[in-house]
Amino acid sequence: MRAPVPPGVIGHNRSLVSRNYAVLPPDGMFPSFVPWLDKASVFYQATPKLGAGFAQGRLEAVPGGGTVAPREDGLEHFLYVLEGTLDVAADAATAMLEPGGFAYIPAGARYSLRNAGDVLLRAVWISRPYVEAAGIAPPAARFGTRDTTPVTRVDDSGRWRQYLLGNLDMSMDFEMNIMGFDRGTHFHCVETHIMEHGLLMLEGQGLQLLDRDWHEVWTGDFIWMGPFVPQQFYCTGWGGAAYLLYKDVNREVAF
């Protein structure tokens, strides 16, 4: 007797792309290969083609893989290492990042990326044009780690956060935060705001409200949230949950 047809063969999946949000589990994502990367690829999750004002994807590089040569593309970049070791340079600033390490590369910097370890490198990679603010100097390159970033608990709500690139820093036009939830806790309200989000589940699972629908999400899932989409997170499962969150901030409305 032949084995039964496996689930998903007729298109059952959790992926959903709508007008103002998208839920993209890692299953089914395909890599993009570009000329300026060697032995590396990017699994794009959000780009302007989706409706996003930024690009976010997962960089994967085998040992020794990375940029072919130092590159200057006029964009600002953020990288967060999920697995492996990343050697990153931005002009004269350099760092060796391990899991939980992150880097901000300012617009205009010549940068290079290389897998400096002996296992596959996996890293979040966000790129976008920098929006200047009158009278404020743009930020310089920054490096850090999740382990050394202070944890701010929100009273006794069971929620906590880490501001990887700072908070209310007017030189920055976006923030990268880790949002955490203890088991059974949730965000205190349904948010509806001008900020756009790119969300990657780092650990745990939960229910994410998007518009009027709830979606169950797990470690590795990506969510794009456009401006003004109603949203809320509820932590489920046996333990806590945390996600890496991009949001555009600190700039005036563009007409």
N, C-alpha and C positions, 0 to 999 in steps of 0.2 A: 504493500500500500504506500502511495506517495505521502510525503509529509504535508500537513496542512499549509495553506498559504499564510505567510506571516502577517501580523498586523502592520498596517501602513502601506501595503502593496497597492492599495487602491486610493491612496492619497490622504489617509487619515494622519493628521499631524497637528501640532499646537501652533504652528506659524500663522500669523495674521498680519496683513498690511491693510490699513484703513486710511482715510483721508488725513487724519491728524495724529496717528500713532501706529506703531508696529511692534509686534512681539516675535522675536526671532530666536528660537532655540538653536544650539550649535549644529544639530543634525540637519543635513541638507544644505549647509552653507558651502560655497565653492570658493577656491582661492583665485586671486588675481595675481598675475605675474607681470611685472613692469621692468623696463630696460635698466633702470638705475638700482635694482636690487639683484644680488647674486646669491643663489642657493637660498632664496627666501621668497615669501609670498605674503599677501595681505588678504584676509577674509573680511571684506568690507561689510559693515552692518548698517551704516547710515551715511548717506552722501546727499548733495543737492538733488540728485535724481529721485531720491525718496521724498524730498521736500524739506530736508534738514539744512540748517545754515552752517553746518560743520561736517567733517568727515570723521568717522570712527570705524575702526576695524581691529582685527587681531593679527599682529605681526607674528609670523612663524619663520624661524631660520634654523637650519641645521648648523652644527659646529663650523665656525669660520664664515658663515653666511652673513650678509648684511648689505650695506650700501656699497656700490662699486667704487665710488670715490666721494670725497667730501662734497656736499650738496648744499646749494642755497636756492630756495624756491620762493622766498618772500612770505612764507607762512610761519605761524607759530605752531609749536608741537608740544604734546604731552605724551609721555610714555610711562606705563606702569607694568612692572614685570610680574607675570603670573607663574612662570616656570623658567628655569635656566638662569643664564648669566648674560647681561647686556653691557657691553662696553660702549659708552656714548660720549661724544665730544661735540661741543658747541663753541666754535672759535677756540679760544685758549682754555676753556673750562672743560674738564673731563671727569668722568665717574665710572665706576664699575658697580652695576646694580644687580642685586640678587632678588629673589621673590619678595614682593612688598616694597621694593625700591622704585623710585619714580624720578622723572626728569622733566623740567620745563625748558624748552628751547625757544628763545625769542625770535620774532620775525626778523629776517635779515642776517641771522647767524649762519655760518657755514657749519654744517653738522655731519656727523657720520655715526653709523650704528653697526655693531658687529656682535655676533654670538661668540663670546669669549670662553664659553665652557665646552663640555664634552657631551652635552645632552641637548635635545631640542629646546630652543628658546620660544616662549609664547609670551607676548606682551600686548597690552592695550595700547593703541596708537590713535591719538586724536590730532587733527590738523584743522586750521582755520585761518582766515586773514585776520590780522590784528586791527582793532578799531582804536585809533588814537583818541586821547582826551586832552583838550586844550590846557596847556600849562602844566601838564604832568608828564614826567619822563617815563618812557616805556620800561618794563621790567627787564632785569638781566636774567641769565641762565640760573636755574635753581635745581638742586638735587636734594633728595631726602629719602626717608624710609617710613613705612607704616609703623614700625615698632617704636620709632623715636618721635612720632607725631603725637602731641597731647590728645587725650580722650576727654571730650566734654560731655558729661551726662546731663540730660534734660530733666532736672528735678527728680522726682520719684516715678517718672513715667515708664521706666524700662527702656527708654531710648537713649542713644548716644551718637556722637559724631566726631569725625576727625577732619580738620581743615588742612588738606595736604599743601595747598598753595596760599593759605591764609584766608582771612575773611574781612570783607570791607576794605580791601586793598585797591584803591582807585587806579593804580597803575595796571591792574589786571582787568581784562574784559571777560574773563570766565573764571569759574571756580571748579576745583576737583575735590569732592568730599567723599568720605566713607560714612555711610549712614548705617547704624546698627540698631537692632531690636532684640530684646530679650524674648524668650519663648512666651507666646500668647499676647504680646503687646502690639500696638498699632500706632500709625500716625494719628495725631489728635483730631484731624479734620480732613475733609475733602478739599484738596488744594485746587485752585483755579487761578493761574497767574501768567504773566507775560513770558517768563523764563522757559526756555527749551531745554530738554533733558536727553542725555544718553545714559542709560542705566545698565550696568553689568552686575549680575548676581555673583558675588564672591564666595558666599557660603550660605548654607541653609536653604529654606524654601518659604514660600508665602503666597498670599493672594494679593494681586495688584489690580486695583480699580482703574480702568481707563475708559473715559467717557461714562457710559452707563453699564459697562460689562466688567465682570471679575475674571481674571486670568490667573491660573496657578503657575507659579514660576519656581525654577530650581537653580542650583549652582550652574553657572555657565550661560544662562539665558541672557539675552540682550533685549532691551526695550528702548525704542525711540518715542519720546513724547513731544509733540509740537506745542507751540504756545497756546495757552488757555484750555488745554484739554483737562477735564476734571480727573483727579488722581488721588489715590490713597493706598497705603501698604499695610497689610496685616500679616504678622509673623505666625506661621503654622509649623507643624513638625515637632520633633522631639527636642530640639535645641534652638538657639538663637539664629539670627540671619543678619547678613550685612551685604550692602551693595556699594559699588563705586559709582558716583553720580557726577556727571558733567552738567553745568548750567551756565548760561550766558548772563552776565550781571554788569552793573556799574556803568552803564552807558544809556544815553538818551534814546528816545524813540526816533527811528529813522523814517522820514517821509519820502 
